[in-house]
């Protein structure tokens, strides 16, 4: 365990940041799964709608620096390709 006051504060800050980021990461995973499921069903309108939501969530995660901007771009591009295929 840390002994310095600043190190103790840092541990608290890291724990808070971890919890906030975990929520964002899981929401990204959830929307990606929704798009993939809609594409697998072949539902065009539903997949387009879920893709728009996913794009928004992924972009917000990148803006918050939870995921890297290139990772966000790659995820969006792959989902877009999937949606266009149906």
C-alpha positions in Angstrom: 0.0 0.0 0.0 1.1 3.5 -0.7 2.6 5.6 2.1 2.6 9.1 0.6 -0.5 11.3 0.6 -0.2 12.0 -3.2 0.1 8.3 -3.9 -3.0 7.5 -1.9 -4.9 10.2 -3.8 -3.7 8.8 -7.1 -5.0 5.4 -6.2 -8.5 6.8 -5.5 -8.4 8.8 -8.7 -7.3 5.7 -10.7 -10.1 3.6 -9.2 -12.7 6.3 -10.2 -11.3 6.6 -13.7 -11.3 2.8 -14.1 -14.9 2.5 -13.2 -16.0 5.3 -15.5 -14.0 3.9 -18.4 -15.3 0.4 -17.8 -18.9 1.6 -18.3 -17.9 3.3 -21.6 -16.0 0.2 -22.8 -18.9 -2.2 -22.1 -21.3 0.1 -23.9 -19.1 0.0 -26.9 -19.0 -3.8 -26.8 -22.8 -3.8 -26.4 -23.6 -1.6 -29.4 -21.1 -3.5 -31.6 -22.9 -6.8 -30.7 -26.3 -5.2 -31.6 -25.1 -4.2 -35.0 -23.6 -7.7 -35.7 -26.8 -9.3 -34.5 -28.9 -7.1 -36.8 -26.7 -7.8 -39.8 -26.8 -11.5 -39.1 -30.7 -11.4 -39.1 -30.6 -9.5 -42.4 -32.7 -6.6 -41.0 -31.7 -3.7 -43.1 -33.5 -0.8 -41.3 -32.6 -2.2 -37.9 -28.9 -2.6 -38.8 -28.7 0.9 -40.1 -30.3 2.3 -37.0 -28.1 0.3 -34.7 -25.0 1.3 -36.8 -25.8 5.0 -36.3 -26.1 4.5 -32.5 -22.9 2.5 -32.5 -21.0 5.1 -34.4 -22.1 7.7 -32.0 -21.1 5.7 -28.9 -17.7 4.7 -30.4 -16.9 8.3 -31.3 -17.8 9.5 -27.9 -15.5 6.8 -26.3 -12.7 8.0 -28.5 -13.3 11.6 -27.6 -13.1 10.7 -23.9 -9.8 8.9 -24.6 -11.2 5.6 -23.4 -10.3 4.0 -26.7 -7.7 5.1 -29.2 -9.0 7.2 -32.1 -7.6 4.7 -34.6 -9.3 1.8 -32.8 -12.6 3.8 -33.0 -12.1 4.5 -36.7 -11.3 0.8 -37.4 -14.4 -0.4 -35.5 -16.6 2.1 -37.3 -15.2 1.1 -40.7 -15.7 -2.6 -40.1 -19.2 -2.1 -38.9 -20.0 0.1 -41.9 -18.7 -2.5 -44.2 -20.9 -5.2 -42.6 -24.0 -3.0 -42.8 -23.3 -2.1 -46.5 -23.0 -5.8 -47.3 -26.7 -6.6 -46.7 
